[in-house]
Every structure is written in C-alpha cells, then in structure tokens.
Amino acid sequence: MSFAAVTPAARQPTTRTLTAGPVGARFPGAGQPAGGAAAARTGDDLLGLFPPGTALDGEGTLLIGGVPVTELAETYGTPALLVDEGALRARARRYADGLAARWPNSRVAFASKAFPCSAVYRVLAEEGLGIDVAGGGELALALAAGADPAGLVVHGNAKTEEELRLAVGAGAGLVVVDGFDDIDRLERIVAEVPGRAQGVLVRVTPDIRPDTHAAVATGQAGSKFGLPLPQAREAIARLRGSDRLRLDGVHAHVGSQITDLSPFARAVEALAELGEFAVYDLGGGLGARYTYADRPPSVEHYLDTLVETAGMVLPAGARILIEPGRSMVAEAGVSLYRVVTVKPDVQPVVAVDGGMGDNLEVSLYGQRFEATVATRVGGGGRCRLVGRHCESGDVLSAGVPLRDPRPGDLVAVPATGAYTYALSNNYNGARRPPVVFCRDGGHRAVVRRESYEDLMRRDLP
C-alpha cells in the first residue's frame, strides 16, 4: 500500500478476536493514576503499568498474555523481554482506526527504531501499518519481515549512498530528505533507474523545543535533523524543478516522550506555512506511561489535537501520516529478571542478572522504571534495583518498592517495549536476551538468546 495513493478504505479489516483477558481478573484500579505514595505501592496500581489484560493467578503470580512468568522463566531463562502480542495488536488498531475515523485520507507508520525486531515489523504490517525506518539495517529487517515497500518511510540525517540505493531499489514509498546532500545523491541514483520517480518529503526543523530530555528533542533550532524553514523552502523549490524526484510533501518531528500536546499542534502549523502539498507527515513523539506519576495524553486526545489543528490549517484533501514509536510498543513489553544477590542497606541493594546491557534507557536518558517481585506483586520496602554490569551507573530503578526480595526471585519491570531491545548491547560480554511473544495463554520465542559463540562469530583469527 502506497502512502501517496492508497486511502484507508484499502486497509483490510482485521478478523482477529482477542480474548477478554487472561486467566484471573485485572485489578479494578489498574490503569488509573495512583492516589499517593501509599496507593502507588499496591498491586492494582502496579498492574496498570503492565500490558492491558495482565493479571495474577491464584497464587499471586503475574500472568503476561495469560502465561505465568514462572513458566516463561523456566522455558526461556532470564533476563528475557516479554511482549504481549494481543496488546501490541490492539494498540496498532487503536492508532490506525482512530486516525482513519478522524481523517480518512491518512495512514500510521510505526517508527521502528523503537523496537526493530522482525516479529514486531510483521505484526504491525499485518495490522495495516506502514513502517518508518532509519538506516539500512531497519530497512533490511522490514523488508525481510514482509513489510510492503510502498509503505516504507526512509529517514536519517546522514543517509549513505548504500542506504539510498537500497531504498530506491526496494521501491520504498517515501524518502525523507534531510538536507541538500540527500537531494544530490537521490537524483544521481534515481537517474540510473529508467522511468523511476522517487517520492520524497522535506524534513522541516520548526524551532520547537518540547519539554523532554535533550537527547530525544529533535525539532529545536540547531537540531541535527531536518532543515530550518528558510532552507526548507529552498529545498522545496529545487525539488519542484526535479524530473527525478517527486515532491509529495513535508515532514516534522519535534521529539520523543512528549506529554504536552501543544508542541504537536505548533508543528502542524509550521508545516502549513510552507504551502499546500499532497502529504503532510506529522511525525510522532507521544509519551508513554512508565511510572505512577506519569500522565501521558491518551492516543485519542493526541489524535484529536493533530486532526483539529490540521483541519484549521491544512488542505482538506491532503494525506496525513503519523509515526508513533515509543507510544506504540512501550506498554506491550515487560522485562523479566532473576535476583542474584541482596545486600542489606537503608535501601537494600537487589542485584539481578541483567541491567544496562538490556535496558540502557536509565543510564542514557535517566528514564525511571517501576518493578515488582513477580510472585509477590506490589508493596514492600524501597530498594535499589541494580544490574550485574561493571558500572556504578548500572541501576535499573532506585527507591522502587519490592516485597521481601530474595535470591532466586523473579522481578518484572513493566513498560520496556520501547528502545530496550534497540539499545541492547554486549557490555561485559553480556548475551542479549530473547524476545518472547505471549498471547491467549501461549508463548513463542521470536528472538533467541545470544550464545557465547555469537559473541565471537565476527572475530577473525
């Protein structure tokens, strides 16, 4: 399905029926903001951070996608990244159907840098989403997973000749021009393909700085991404005169983990200043809920803001694209660890068998995560949950309540579906963990755990 030509009417309706929930009942307070420090320690509030449908069995053990985490740990070992496939599919439909209902000429593209795993690409492509890729590796993964090339949006502030050739050769629907060098390279590459005209968008830097971590702010003046408005106008004028590149429209993305909707509305207004186009890509960036204190807007509120602003300033017949990443996948993921050692202290130090090798967001962005002993959910005294890597900064969560943690216990960390897999690494020779899909009481590994042989596979004698 092409971004420029296919309307949501061509999107195949899903015939999947998800169960109402796994064995056990989701606590009635789940998903609601905690009522204070005491309430934040209860199991019902904690379950609200896990994938929808997460529950406890009769013995008080967490069920992810209807599967006890004890069974998952026994089958796949720890650490492991668990994904509730039903929750992931439901989130994709919530985005796609919600946008189509508000602006029929539209499409959602998953910002795959948040979780560049072939199984995730495949699931979201099955749900009718396009795929936003940044770099040749993500492009290759998306294609291998069966994503429709015409639904690909190819990003990157420093796209190499090799990556652009791969995109053009694959028939990628849109390439986002991030600078004038992109135009030079693309025109040369496309000239080698008789009869081909590559669809492009111009990425605009609208001088908008949202309230988020500096590392994930992308729309401010001086950003390495895109072109300031005056240069964007120059690029637009040049592309309109190109016989190799087809200017479909413009694009803006102002950052990630944004919980104030006003920057999104301002970005739409900035794009409107550049004129009328067939396509407006409004980017992504909606924040996810990681902690009790987080209050991100709902998907519906986010879509309302985008579409209401678009309705006032964009052409009525234009096609709208959005690119959710973090908010698409964060809630569907759960990291599962096993406690290795507990050291007494004012806040006991609870060390697990993973850490910054499988969750770099804490060290990189200072992201806060909650956690629980998976067989004694909620409550407990405050502990310092740390990893096993040789860095004092390898702390998964400081001051997190854990109930009577002991060596051998399983610890579950919710909201780890975004960026943990993408940023996983081999620090200290750590083997990257498996990814396990859970749904309706069944489970399957979609990425195996690395072996020691894998660590040495690229070494030459």
N, C-alpha and C positions, 0 to 999 in steps of 0.2 A: 504493500500500500504506500502510495506516494504522499509526502507531506503537502505538496503543492496542488495535487489534483484530486485526491480522494476525500470524500466527506464522511462523517461518522456513520452515515447510512450503510456504508460498505463494511463496517465493523461487524463481524459475525457475533451474534448473541451467544453468551455462554449458556451451556446446558448443565453446568455443574451444580450440584446441590450440596451445600455444606451442612453438616450436622449442626444441631442447635448448640452443641458443646460437648466436650469430652466427659468421661465418667466423673461424677462428682459435680458439685454446684459452685459456680463462680460466686465469690462473696458479694453480697448486695451492694457494698460500698465501693467495689472496685471501679477504678477509673475516675473517681471523684477526688478533688483536692483534699489533702489531709487537713484535719481540723486543728492541727497544732502539733507540738513536739511529741506529746503522748500518743496522739492518734497516728502519727507517722510511723510508729513502731508496731502497729498491729498488722496481722496478716492480710486483712481485707484491703487496707490501703496499699500494701506492698503488691498484692496481686494486680492492682490497677496499672502497674508499670510493665507487667508481662504481656505477652500477646493476648488479644481478646479470646476468651474461652479457656484460658489457663485456670486450673482448679487444683484441689487437693484430693487425694484418695482417702479411704477410710482410716489410713494410718498417718495421715498428715503429710504425705509426700507430694511434691509438686508433680503435676501432670502437664506436659507440653504437647499440644496436639493430641491429647488423650493418652500419652505414653508416660509412665513413671520415669523420672530422671534416673532412678536407681537402675532400671533396665537399660537405659541408654548408656550410662556409665559402664555397666558390665559388658555391653556389646561393643562399644567403640572406644572405651577408655577416656581419660581426661588429660589435659583440657580438651574441650570439644565445643564447637559452635553449633547450637541447635536452632533450626528455623522452623517455625510453624507455617507450613505451606498454605494451609487454609487461610490464615490471617494475611499472608502475603497476597494471595489472590484477591481476597476481599478488599484489601487496601487499593490494589490496582483498579478494581471495578469502581470503587468509591470515587477515585480520581477521574477515571475515564468517563464514567456515566455522569458524574456531577458536572464536568466541564461541558460535555455534549449537550446536556439539558439546558445549560445557561447560554452557550454559544455554539450552535450546531456545527458550524464550519471550523472545526478545531481538532486537535489531537494532543495526546500526552506522550512525551518521550521520557523514558527512565534515564536519569543521569547516572550512568552505570559505574562511574568512579566510586560511588558509594558502596557497591558490592559487585565487583567484576568477576562473577562466577558463572560458568556456562549454564548451570542449572537455573540460576536466577534469571539470566537472559531468556532462557527457554520458557520459563513460566510466564514472565511478563509479556513476551512476544505472543504466547498463546492467548493471553488476555487482551490482545489487540493494541498493545503499546508499541510505539516506536522506541528506538534506542539512541541515546546520546553517548557518543564515545569520545574520549580524549586520548589520542595516541594509537599507534599501530597495534599494540597488544590488545587493547579493548576492542578495536575494530575486528581483529582476527578472532577473538573469543565470540563476539556477537555473531559473526558470520558462521563460525563453526557450530554455534547453538541453533542455527536455523532462522535467525532474525532476517526479515525482509530487507534487502539492501536499500530499497527505495525509501524505507522508513528510518534510515540512519541519519543522524546529525553529527557531523565530524567537527570536533572542537580542537583547540590547542593554540597557545600563544607562540609556539615555536615548532610548527609542523614541518617535519623534514620532507625532503623530496621523495624519499622512500614511502613515507606515510601518505602523502598526497597521491602518489601513483597507485598505492593500494586502494585508496578511497575511490579514485576515478575508475580504476579497473574493476572494482567490485560493483560499480553503479550506485554509489552512495547518493541518497536523495539530495542532501544539502551539505555543503561545506561552509563552515562559518569563517569568513575572512576576518582575521585578527590584526592584519596590518598590510601594508603595501607589498611586502615581500611575498605574502600569500598570493596576491593577485599575479605578480610576475611569474611565480612558479606554476600556478594553476593554468595560466594562459599558455605557457610553453608545453605543459603536459597534455592538456586537452587538445592542443593543435595536432598532436600525434594520433588522435582518435577521430577518424573521418566521421563527420556528421554528428559528433557529440557536442552538446552544450551543457556545461555543468551548472546546476542550480546553486546559488550562493546567498548567504546572508552577511550583512556587515555587522560586526560586533561593536557596540557603542559603549563607551565609558561615560555614564551620565553624571559623574561627580556627585554621587550619592553615597554617604557613609552610614550604613545601618549600625545599630547597637549590637555588635557581635565581636568575637575575638579577631584581632588584627590579622591572624593567619588565614582567616576564611572570609575576610571582607574583600570584595572584588570590583566594586563599582565606583570607588572614590578616585579623585584626581591623583594621578601618579601611579595608578594601578598598572601592573604589567600586562593586564588583559585589555584588549579592545582599543578603540580609537576615541579620543575626545571628540566632542560634537563638530568642531570645525574640520578636523581631519576626516571624520566620518562622512561629512558632506563631500569632501574631495574624492574619497573612495567611491561613494555613490555615483558621482558624476562620471568617474572613469569607467565604472562597471556598466553604466548605461550605454557607453560607447563601445563596449566589448562585443565582438562577434563570436567569442568562445565561451564566455561566462554569462549566465542568465541571472540577473539580479532579481531574486524573489522577494527580498525584504530585509528587515533589520532585526537585531537581537540585543538584549541587555540582560545581564545577570549581576546583581549587586552584592551577593554574599550568601552565606550559609548559616544555619541555626539562628534565623531571624524570627523574633516573636512579636514584633511591632509591624503591623501591616502597612503603615504609611510609606515606607521606602518602596514597596512594590508598586503602589499607586503612582508615586513620583516617577518611577522608572518607565511606566506606561506613558505618562505624559511627556517624558523626554523623547521617547521614540516617536510620538505623534508629531513632535516639532520638525522631524526630518522629512515629512511628506507622506504621501499615500503610496502604499505597497500592497502586494498580494498577500504577504505573510509577515506577521509580527511574532517573533519568538520572545516571550516574556520571562524566560529563564525559570529558575526555581529558587530554593533557599528557605522554604518554610521550616521552622524549628520543630524538633521532636521533643517529646517529654522523657527526660532522663531521671528526674528526681521528684520528690513530693512537692517541692516548691515551684517546679516548672509549670507554667500556664500557657503553652503554645495555643494559638488560634486553631480552630477545627479546620479540616480540609474545606468544609462548606463555607466557612467565614472567609478563608483565603480566596476561594474561587469567586465568591460574591464581590470581594474587593477588586480583584483583577477585572472581572467582567463589567462591573458597574463603571469602573474608570474607562475601560475600553469602549463601552457604549457611548460615553460622552466625547471621546477624543479620537477614536479610530474609525476608519471607514466601515460601514455596516457589513459589507460583503467580504471583508478581509478574513484570512485564515489565521487563527490564533494557535500558537504552540506554547506548551509549558514543559518544564524539565525538572520535575521533583526527583530528588535523590534520597537524601537523609530521611525525609518525612515519609518516603515510600517504604523503606526497609528497616528502619531502626527498631521499631516496636516488635517486628516479627522475629528478631534474633535474641537468643539467650546464651550466655557463656557459662559453661559448667566446669568447675574445678574440683580438685580434691585437696583437703587440708593436709599439709605435710608436717607442720610443726606449729605449736602455740607457745609463745613466750609471755610470762606474766609481766604486767606493767600497769600503769594507771589506765592506759588503754591497751589491753593485751594485743600483742603482735601475732596476727594469724597469717601464716605464710602458706600459699597454695602452689600447685605445680605448674602454674602459668604466670602471666604477668605482661610486661611490656613487649614481649615477643608476639603476643596475640592480641593485645589491646594497647596500642601506642597513643590513643587519644588523651589519656590522662597526662602523660608526660609532654605531649606535643601541644595540646590545647588547654590543659588544665580542666578537662571535662570531668564533671562529678558523676559517679555511678552509685546506685544503691545495690544492696546484696542481701542474701539471706542464706542460712543453713537450709538446704533443700528438703530435709526431712523434719525440720522444726521451724516452720515458716513464721517469720515476724518476731518481734520482741527481742529481748536480750540487752546486754550492756554494750556500750560503744567500744569498738575495736578498731585496730588499724589493719586493714586487709592489704597484704603486700604480696608481691610476686617473688620468684626464685632467681631473678637475674641479678648480675653483679653491679647494681646501681642503687644508690640510696633513693633515687627518684622513682624506683620501681614500686610504686604504691598504687594499687587498684582503687582503693577507697579509704579515706581517713575518717575516723569517727562514725563508722557505719555500725548500726546495731546488729549483733549476731547472738543468737541464743545458745549459750553453752557450747562454743565451738571446740571440737576435739580432733586430733589427728585421725584421718580416715573419713571424716565427714565430707559430704558434698556441699559445695557452695555454688549458688546460682546468682548470676549477675544479669539483670534484665536490660533491655534496650541496647543490645550490642550488635544489631543487624547492620548498622551503617559504619563503614570505614574500618572496623576492626579487621575484617578479612583483607581488605585492600591494603592496609598498613602492616600486616603481619610480616614477621622477619625472622631471621636466624641468629639473632644475638645470643652469644654464648653457645652457639651450636644448637639452639632450640629447634625442634622439629615442628613445623607449622601444623596446627591441629586439623582434624577432619571437620567437614561441614555435613550435618545430618538433617535431612528433611523429615518432619513429623506431621502426620495428618490422619485424623479419624482412627487413632489407635495404632497406626502402622508407622514404620520408620525405615529410612534407607540412607546410606551414605552417598553423597553426591560429589564429595571431595575426600580422598583418603588422607590419613595422617602421613606426613612425610616420614621417611626412614633415614637411618644414618647413611645408607647407600645413596639416597637422594642428595644428601649434603655434599657428597664427594663426586657426584656424577659429572659435573662440569670441570673438575680438576684434571689437568694434563700431567702426564709423567715427566 
